[in-house]
Amino acid sequence: MLKLCRKYLNWIQNSVFEGEISEVKLKELTLKAKDFMNEEEDSLIIFSGRTEKWLDKQIIGKEKSSTDNFL
């Protein structure tokens, strides 16, 4: 997953990546991730910015824990 995500985004720490990505590239990334992840155990969480203040969250696979507060 690290190698895959590094192709599309900037690696921040451990399993955290950030960056601007087009809708097409995001779809490509999620499809490739689904090819080798176990969606019943693994997760890919995508935060999309609608504005600087609000984020949308998309979870692919199993959510490990709730992220009600985000700093």
C-alpha positions in Angstrom: 0.0 0.0 0.0 2.9 2.4 0.8 4.3 2.0 -2.7 0.9 2.5 -4.3 0.0 5.6 -2.3 3.4 7.2 -2.9 2.7 7.1 -6.6 -0.3 9.4 -6.1 0.3 11.4 -2.9 2.9 12.7 -0.5 3.9 10.4 2.4 3.5 12.2 5.7 4.1 9.5 8.4 3.5 5.8 8.8 0.1 5.3 7.0 -0.7 9.0 6.4 -0.6 10.6 3.0 -1.8 13.9 1.7 -2.0 15.8 -1.5 -4.2 17.1 -4.3 -5.5 14.3 -6.6 -7.9 14.4 -9.5 -11.2 12.4 -9.4 -9.8 10.1 -12.1 -6.5 9.4 -10.2 -8.4 8.9 -6.9 -10.7 6.3 -8.6 -7.6 4.6 -10.0 -5.9 4.6 -6.6 -9.0 3.1 -4.8 -9.5 0.4 -7.5 -5.8 -0.6 -7.2 -6.0 -0.6 -3.4 -9.1 -2.8 -3.4 -7.2 -5.4 -5.6 -4.9 -6.4 -2.7 -6.5 -5.3 0.5 -8.9 -7.4 2.6 -11.9 -5.2 3.0 -13.1 -7.1 6.0 -9.9 -6.3 8.0 -8.1 -3.5 6.2 -9.2 0.1 5.6 -8.5 3.0 3.4 -9.9 6.3 4.7 -10.1 9.3 2.4 -10.7 12.8 3.6 -11.8 15.1 0.9 -11.9 18.9 1.4 -15.0 20.7 0.4 -13.5 23.9 1.8 -10.6 24.5 4.2 -13.0 24.2 7.1 -15.0 21.0 6.2 -13.9 17.6 5.2 -15.8 14.6 3.8 -14.8 11.1 4.9 -15.0 8.0 2.7 -14.1 4.6 4.2 -13.2 1.6 2.1 -13.1 -1.6 4.0 -13.5 -1.9 7.8 -13.4 1.2 10.0 -11.0 0.5 12.9 -12.2 3.3 15.1 -14.4 6.3 14.9 -12.8 9.7 14.0 -15.4 12.1 15.4 -12.8 14.7 16.2 -10.0 15.5 13.7 -7.1 17.8 14.4 
